[in-house]
Amino acid sequence: MPNSHCPIPNLALRIVHFASVPMVILFAVIHYQLGQKAGGTQLIEQCLSKPTTDSYGNAGINDQ
């Protein structure tokens, strides 16, 4: 019995796969550049560090 699979879905899968890889790389580059423009590594360090005051300038619970 001959192989009766359709080549179109296989071709579509290849096109989507090969298109998605450059799109993810492009997204990562744009995301990095916008992050640098927004505040760079200083913004990341502030997001990951323990806050010493709240948004009103009050000392943290452990600092009182």
Biopython code that builds the backbone (N, CA, C, O; Angstrom):
import numpy as np
from Bio.PDB.StructureBuilder import StructureBuilder

atoms = [
    (1, "MET", "N", (0.848, -1.165, 0.000)),
    (1, "MET", "CA", (0.000, 0.000, 0.000)),
    (1, "MET", "C", (0.908, 1.247, 0.000)),
    (1, "MET", "O", (1.820, 1.327, 0.823)),
    (2, "PRO", "N", (0.684, 2.208, -0.892)),
    (2, "PRO", "CA", (1.527, 3.402, -0.963)),
    (2, "PRO", "C", (1.295, 4.315, 0.239)),
    (2, "PRO", "O", (0.237, 4.304, 0.868)),
    (3, "ASN", "N", (2.317, 5.095, 0.528)),
    (3, "ASN", "CA", (2.217, 6.063, 1.622)),
    (3, "ASN", "C", (1.289, 7.185, 1.186)),
    (3, "ASN", "O", (1.558, 7.848, 0.184)),
    (4, "SER", "N", (0.200, 7.414, 1.917)),
    (4, "SER", "CA", (-0.820, 8.362, 1.471)),
    (4, "SER", "C", (-0.874, 9.621, 2.333)),
    (4, "SER", "O", (-1.916, 10.273, 2.407)),
    (5, "HIS", "N", (0.227, 9.966, 2.979)),
    (5, "HIS", "CA", (0.179, 11.193, 3.780)),
    (5, "HIS", "C", (0.258, 12.406, 2.867)),
    (5, "HIS", "O", (0.839, 12.356, 1.783)),
    (6, "CYS", "N", (-0.338, 13.491, 3.328)),
    (6, "CYS", "CA", (-0.388, 14.723, 2.537)),
    (6, "CYS", "C", (0.852, 15.570, 2.831)),
    (6, "CYS", "O", (1.163, 15.796, 4.001)),
    (7, "PRO", "N", (1.569, 16.045, 1.811)),
    (7, "PRO", "CA", (2.778, 16.829, 2.054)),
    (7, "PRO", "C", (2.491, 18.262, 2.514)),
    (7, "PRO", "O", (3.392, 18.925, 3.027)),
    (8, "ILE", "N", (1.261, 18.754, 2.342)),
    (8, "ILE", "CA", (0.943, 20.142, 2.697)),
    (8, "ILE", "C", (1.068, 20.400, 4.200)),
    (8, "ILE", "O", (1.714, 21.382, 4.566)),
    (9, "PRO", "N", (0.498, 19.595, 5.093)),
    (9, "PRO", "CA", (0.683, 19.875, 6.522)),
    (9, "PRO", "C", (2.150, 19.822, 6.944)),
    (9, "PRO", "O", (2.576, 20.602, 7.795)),
    (10, "ASN", "N", (2.919, 18.918, 6.362)),
    (10, "ASN", "CA", (4.333, 18.837, 6.667)),
    (10, "ASN", "C", (5.044, 20.118, 6.241)),
    (10, "ASN", "O", (5.890, 20.630, 6.974)),
    (11, "LEU", "N", (4.710, 20.631, 5.072)),
    (11, "LEU", "CA", (5.304, 21.866, 4.576)),
    (11, "LEU", "C", (4.885, 23.042, 5.454)),
    (11, "LEU", "O", (5.712, 23.897, 5.771)),
    (12, "ALA", "N", (3.627, 23.097, 5.845)),
    (12, "ALA", "CA", (3.146, 24.182, 6.702)),
    (12, "ALA", "C", (3.859, 24.162, 8.046)),
    (12, "ALA", "O", (4.217, 25.215, 8.573)),
    (13, "LEU", "N", (4.067, 22.989, 8.600)),
    (13, "LEU", "CA", (4.771, 22.868, 9.863)),
    (13, "LEU", "C", (6.203, 23.377, 9.748)),
    (13, "LEU", "O", (6.695, 24.057, 10.649)),
    (14, "ARG", "N", (6.857, 23.061, 8.671)),
    (14, "ARG", "CA", (8.226, 23.532, 8.464)),
    (14, "ARG", "C", (8.271, 25.048, 8.321)),
    (14, "ARG", "O", (9.159, 25.696, 8.875)),
    (15, "ILE", "N", (7.323, 25.619, 7.582)),
    (15, "ILE", "CA", (7.297, 27.076, 7.392)),
    (15, "ILE", "C", (7.067, 27.778, 8.724)),
    (15, "ILE", "O", (7.755, 28.748, 9.042)),
    (16, "VAL", "N", (6.105, 27.295, 9.501)),
    (16, "VAL", "CA", (5.811, 27.915, 10.798)),
    (16, "VAL", "C", (7.011, 27.780, 11.730)),
    (16, "VAL", "O", (7.353, 28.729, 12.436)),
    (17, "HIS", "N", (7.645, 26.627, 11.741)),
    (17, "HIS", "CA", (8.805, 26.434, 12.613)),
    (17, "HIS", "C", (9.939, 27.367, 12.240)),
    (17, "HIS", "O", (10.503, 28.034, 13.108)),
    (18, "PHE", "N", (10.279, 27.425, 10.968)),
    (18, "PHE", "CA", (11.397, 28.258, 10.549)),
    (18, "PHE", "C", (11.074, 29.742, 10.650)),
    (18, "PHE", "O", (11.991, 30.556, 10.766)),
    (19, "ALA", "N", (9.801, 30.116, 10.610)),
    (19, "ALA", "CA", (9.428, 31.513, 10.814)),
    (19, "ALA", "C", (9.431, 31.866, 12.298)),
    (19, "ALA", "O", (9.736, 33.003, 12.660)),
    (20, "SER", "N", (9.097, 30.909, 13.160)),
    (20, "SER", "CA", (8.994, 31.217, 14.587)),
    (20, "SER", "C", (10.360, 31.457, 15.223)),
    (20, "SER", "O", (10.468, 32.262, 16.149)),
    (21, "VAL", "N", (11.379, 30.794, 14.761)),
    (21, "VAL", "CA", (12.709, 30.973, 15.355)),
    (21, "VAL", "C", (13.214, 32.409, 15.174)),
    (21, "VAL", "O", (13.628, 33.012, 16.164)),
    (22, "PRO", "N", (13.204, 32.985, 13.976)),
    (22, "PRO", "CA", (13.625, 34.387, 13.847)),
    (22, "PRO", "C", (12.702, 35.349, 14.594)),
    (22, "PRO", "O", (13.156, 36.374, 15.101)),
    (23, "MET", "N", (11.409, 35.027, 14.663)),
    (23, "MET", "CA", (10.481, 35.907, 15.383)),
    (23, "MET", "C", (10.815, 35.939, 16.872)),
    (23, "MET", "O", (10.755, 37.004, 17.487)),
    (24, "VAL", "N", (11.159, 34.813, 17.458)),
    (24, "VAL", "CA", (11.527, 34.771, 18.880)),
    (24, "VAL", "C", (12.824, 35.534, 19.105)),
    (24, "VAL", "O", (12.944, 36.266, 20.088)),
    (25, "ILE", "N", (13.782, 35.378, 18.226)),
    (25, "ILE", "CA", (15.049, 36.110, 18.362)),
    (25, "ILE", "C", (14.802, 37.612, 18.233)),
    (25, "ILE", "O", (15.349, 38.397, 19.008)),
    (26, "LEU", "N", (13.989, 38.013, 17.267)),
    (26, "LEU", "CA", (13.664, 39.426, 17.087)),
    (26, "LEU", "C", (12.942, 39.980, 18.315)),
    (26, "LEU", "O", (13.234, 41.091, 18.759)),
    (27, "PHE", "N", (12.000, 39.210, 18.864)),
    (27, "PHE", "CA", (11.296, 39.627, 20.078)),
    (27, "PHE", "C", (12.270, 39.827, 21.230)),
    (27, "PHE", "O", (12.162, 40.811, 21.961)),
    (28, "ALA", "N", (13.215, 38.914, 21.404)),
    (28, "ALA", "CA", (14.175, 39.014, 22.501)),
    (28, "ALA", "C", (15.056, 40.254, 22.347)),
    (28, "ALA", "O", (15.340, 40.939, 23.330)),
    (29, "VAL", "N", (15.484, 40.542, 21.128)),
    (29, "VAL", "CA", (16.334, 41.719, 20.892)),
    (29, "VAL", "C", (15.555, 42.999, 21.181)),
    (29, "VAL", "O", (16.065, 43.892, 21.857)),
    (30, "ILE", "N", (14.328, 43.098, 20.678)),
    (30, "ILE", "CA", (13.509, 44.294, 20.912)),
    (30, "ILE", "C", (13.191, 44.438, 22.397)),
    (30, "ILE", "O", (13.232, 45.545, 22.934)),
    (31, "HIS", "N", (12.878, 43.343, 23.057)),
    (31, "HIS", "CA", (12.571, 43.367, 24.487)),
    (31, "HIS", "C", (13.778, 43.849, 25.293)),
    (31, "HIS", "O", (13.627, 44.637, 26.226)),
    (32, "TYR", "N", (14.958, 43.384, 24.939)),
    (32, "TYR", "CA", (16.182, 43.806, 25.618)),
    (32, "TYR", "C", (16.428, 45.305, 25.410)),
    (32, "TYR", "O", (16.750, 46.021, 26.358)),
    (33, "GLN", "N", (16.276, 45.772, 24.174)),
    (33, "GLN", "CA", (16.526, 47.183, 23.883)),
    (33, "GLN", "C", (15.534, 48.084, 24.616)),
    (33, "GLN", "O", (15.919, 49.129, 25.141)),
    (34, "LEU", "N", (14.277, 47.694, 24.653)),
    (34, "LEU", "CA", (13.292, 48.495, 25.384)),
    (34, "LEU", "C", (13.576, 48.478, 26.885)),
    (34, "LEU", "O", (13.371, 49.482, 27.566)),
    (35, "GLY", "N", (14.039, 47.360, 27.393)),
    (35, "GLY", "CA", (14.409, 47.290, 28.804)),
    (35, "GLY", "C", (15.574, 48.197, 29.137)),
    (35, "GLY", "O", (15.592, 48.828, 30.194)),
    (36, "GLN", "N", (16.548, 48.267, 28.241)),
    (36, "GLN", "CA", (17.673, 49.165, 28.456)),
    (36, "GLN", "C", (17.225, 50.625, 28.412)),
    (36, "GLN", "O", (17.719, 51.455, 29.174)),
    (37, "LYS", "N", (16.297, 50.928, 27.524)),
    (37, "LYS", "CA", (15.797, 52.290, 27.416)),
    (37, "LYS", "C", (14.970, 52.673, 28.646)),
    (37, "LYS", "O", (14.977, 53.832, 29.060)),
    (38, "ALA", "N", (14.268, 51.718, 29.223)),
    (38, "ALA", "CA", (13.397, 51.994, 30.362)),
    (38, "ALA", "C", (14.165, 52.160, 31.663)),
    (38, "ALA", "O", (13.668, 52.821, 32.575)),
    (39, "GLY", "N", (15.345, 51.593, 31.784)),
    (39, "GLY", "CA", (16.066, 51.741, 33.037)),
    (39, "GLY", "C", (17.286, 50.859, 33.148)),
    (39, "GLY", "O", (18.079, 51.011, 34.076)),
    (40, "GLY", "N", (17.446, 49.952, 32.228)),
    (40, "GLY", "CA", (18.648, 49.124, 32.187)),
    (40, "GLY", "C", (18.821, 48.227, 33.395)),
    (40, "GLY", "O", (17.848, 47.769, 33.994)),
    (41, "THR", "N", (20.076, 47.984, 33.742)),
    (41, "THR", "CA", (20.376, 47.077, 34.850)),
    (41, "THR", "C", (19.984, 47.669, 36.192)),
    (41, "THR", "O", (19.713, 46.932, 37.140)),
    (42, "GLN", "N", (19.950, 48.993, 36.283)),
    (42, "GLN", "CA", (19.528, 49.615, 37.540)),
    (42, "GLN", "C", (18.079, 49.253, 37.852)),
    (42, "GLN", "O", (17.742, 48.996, 39.008)),
    (43, "LEU", "N", (17.230, 49.230, 36.848)),
    (43, "LEU", "CA", (15.829, 48.855, 37.045)),
    (43, "LEU", "C", (15.725, 47.402, 37.498)),
    (43, "LEU", "O", (14.938, 47.088, 38.391)),
    (44, "ILE", "N", (16.504, 46.519, 36.897)),
    (44, "ILE", "CA", (16.470, 45.101, 37.274)),
    (44, "ILE", "C", (16.956, 44.929, 38.707)),
    (44, "ILE", "O", (16.363, 44.174, 39.478)),
    (45, "GLU", "N", (18.026, 45.622, 39.065)),
    (45, "GLU", "CA", (18.539, 45.519, 40.434)),
    (45, "GLU", "C", (17.518, 46.027, 41.450)),
    (45, "GLU", "O", (17.376, 45.446, 42.526)),
    (46, "GLN", "N", (16.814, 47.096, 41.120)),
    (46, "GLN", "CA", (15.799, 47.617, 42.026)),
    (46, "GLN", "C", (14.631, 46.644, 42.153)),
    (46, "GLN", "O", (14.069, 46.489, 43.237)),
    (47, "CYS", "N", (14.269, 45.999, 41.072)),
    (47, "CYS", "CA", (13.157, 45.047, 41.110)),
    (47, "CYS", "C", (13.513, 43.823, 41.940)),
    (47, "CYS", "O", (12.638, 43.251, 42.590)),
    (48, "LEU", "N", (14.771, 43.408, 41.936)),
    (48, "LEU", "CA", (15.181, 42.190, 42.626)),
    (48, "LEU", "C", (15.685, 42.427, 44.048)),
    (48, "LEU", "O", (15.860, 41.474, 44.808)),
    (49, "SER", "N", (15.920, 43.686, 44.415)),
    (49, "SER", "CA", (16.448, 43.950, 45.748)),
    (49, "SER", "C", (15.318, 44.104, 46.759)),
    (49, "SER", "O", (14.172, 44.372, 46.396)),
    (50, "LYS", "N", (15.658, 43.929, 48.025)),
    (50, "LYS", "CA", (14.688, 44.077, 49.113)),
    (50, "LYS", "C", (14.427, 45.568, 49.316)),
    (50, "LYS", "O", (15.375, 46.340, 49.455)),
    (51, "PRO", "N", (13.162, 45.986, 49.336)),
    (51, "PRO", "CA", (12.870, 47.411, 49.500)),
    (51, "PRO", "C", (13.201, 47.890, 50.917)),
    (51, "PRO", "O", (12.955, 47.178, 51.891)),
    (52, "THR", "N", (13.752, 49.081, 51.023)),
    (52, "THR", "CA", (14.031, 49.664, 52.333)),
    (52, "THR", "C", (12.912, 50.600, 52.752)),
    (52, "THR", "O", (12.724, 50.836, 53.946)),
    (53, "THR", "N", (12.166, 51.138, 51.799)),
    (53, "THR", "CA", (11.012, 51.981, 52.100)),
    (53, "THR", "C", (9.878, 51.616, 51.160)),
    (53, "THR", "O", (10.101, 51.028, 50.102)),
    (54, "ASP", "N", (8.663, 51.968, 51.551)),
    (54, "ASP", "CA", (7.536, 51.748, 50.651)),
    (54, "ASP", "C", (7.406, 52.942, 49.714)),
    (54, "ASP", "O", (8.256, 53.832, 49.719)),
    (55, "SER", "N", (6.353, 52.966, 48.916)),
    (55, "SER", "CA", (6.196, 54.032, 47.931)),
    (55, "SER", "C", (5.905, 55.387, 48.570)),
    (55, "SER", "O", (5.986, 56.412, 47.893)),
    (56, "TYR", "N", (5.567, 55.412, 49.865)),
    (56, "TYR", "CA", (5.310, 56.666, 50.569)),
    (56, "TYR", "C", (6.528, 57.159, 51.327)),
    (56, "TYR", "O", (6.472, 58.219, 51.951)),
    (57, "GLY", "N", (7.635, 56.413, 51.289)),
    (57, "GLY", "CA", (8.846, 56.823, 51.970)),
    (57, "GLY", "C", (8.943, 56.303, 53.394)),
    (57, "GLY", "O", (9.889, 56.644, 54.105)),
    (58, "ASN", "N", (7.990, 55.487, 53.830)),
    (58, "ASN", "CA", (8.017, 54.944, 55.171)),
    (58, "ASN", "C", (9.021, 53.796, 55.253)),
    (58, "ASN", "O", (9.218, 53.068, 54.280)),
    (59, "ALA", "N", (9.650, 53.638, 56.408)),
    (59, "ALA", "CA", (10.607, 52.555, 56.595)),
    (59, "ALA", "C", (9.875, 51.223, 56.554)),
    (59, "ALA", "O", (8.693, 51.144, 56.892)),
    (60, "GLY", "N", (10.583, 50.176, 56.138)),
    (60, "GLY", "CA", (10.003, 48.849, 56.097)),
    (60, "GLY", "C", (9.707, 48.317, 57.481)),
    (60, "GLY", "O", (10.184, 48.868, 58.473)),
    (61, "ILE", "N", (8.926, 47.250, 57.561)),
    (61, "ILE", "CA", (8.513, 46.686, 58.853)),
    (61, "ILE", "C", (9.736, 46.252, 59.661)),
    (61, "ILE", "O", (9.774, 46.475, 60.871)),
    (62, "ASN", "N", (10.722, 45.646, 59.034)),
    (62, "ASN", "CA", (11.886, 45.144, 59.743)),
    (62, "ASN", "C", (12.854, 46.266, 60.135)),
    (62, "ASN", "O", (13.725, 46.053, 60.978)),
    (63, "ASP", "N", (12.715, 47.457, 59.537)),
    (63, "ASP", "CA", (13.654, 48.538, 59.782)),
    (63, "ASP", "C", (13.217, 49.455, 60.909)),
    (63, "ASP", "O", (13.991, 50.335, 61.288)),
    (64, "GLN", "N", (12.036, 49.305, 61.463)),
    (64, "GLN", "CA", (11.539, 50.221, 62.486)),
    (64, "GLN", "C", (12.085, 49.902, 63.847)),
    (64, "GLN", "O", (11.761, 50.585, 64.818)),
]
sb = StructureBuilder()
sb.init_structure("model")
sb.init_model(0)
sb.init_chain("A")
sb.init_seg("    ")
for serial, (resi, resn, name, xyz) in enumerate(atoms, 1):
    if name == "N":
        sb.init_residue(resn, " ", resi, " ")
    sb.init_atom(name, np.array(xyz, "f"), 0.0, 1.0, " ", f" {name:<3s}", serial, name[0])
structure = sb.get_structure()
